[in-house]
Amino acid sequence: MRIDLEAAGDLGYRNPMALHLATLVELWRSPEFAAGLVDEVVEGLGATDARVLWELGYRRECRPGVLASVIGIGAPSISKSTARLLGRGLIAAAPDPTDARATVLRLTGEGEAVTRRLYQVGDSFIDRLTADWTDEDRRIATSLLARLARRAQDFSGVGDN
């Protein structure tokens, strides 16, 4: 998948940073892109399954419906993915402590190990993309992205209790 940045710029972005961030998000979330990274981690792990593991690693526990919403898939897809991951022993389901009628999903020990490998593949990928950057370029980019992420999180209210 190749995004034509010049054509995308014609869509009306005034701020080139917004265009480039949108491009990165689009690429990162694409099934083809994810499949290329996931293949390095564990055989037979699909892009949706990897995204479920990534989200559970990030969130620690989550209801299936929330996962479906965050990932942008429907209930049948999240059900199939969680069944595969439960069957492989990578996640566990437990009653939600706040609502006994609901279920929360968590990583198992093996699921945590696979998720760490997913994160390591992501780290290696960023290392490859920035191989020709100086240490100062990486430090500046990391600092600016951290500030942007904090401001975006503050703005969105995500993670507020």
Secondary structure as UniProt FT lines:
FT   HELIX           5..9
FT   TURN            10..11
FT   HELIX           16..29
FT   HELIX           31..38
FT   TURN            39..41
FT   TURN            43..44
FT   HELIX           47..59
FT   STRAND          61..62
FT   HELIX           64..71
FT   HELIX           75..87
FT   TURN            88..89
FT   STRAND          91..96
FT   TURN            97..98
FT   STRAND          99..107
FT   HELIX           109..129
FT   TURN            130..132
FT   HELIX           135..156
FT   TURN            157..159
//
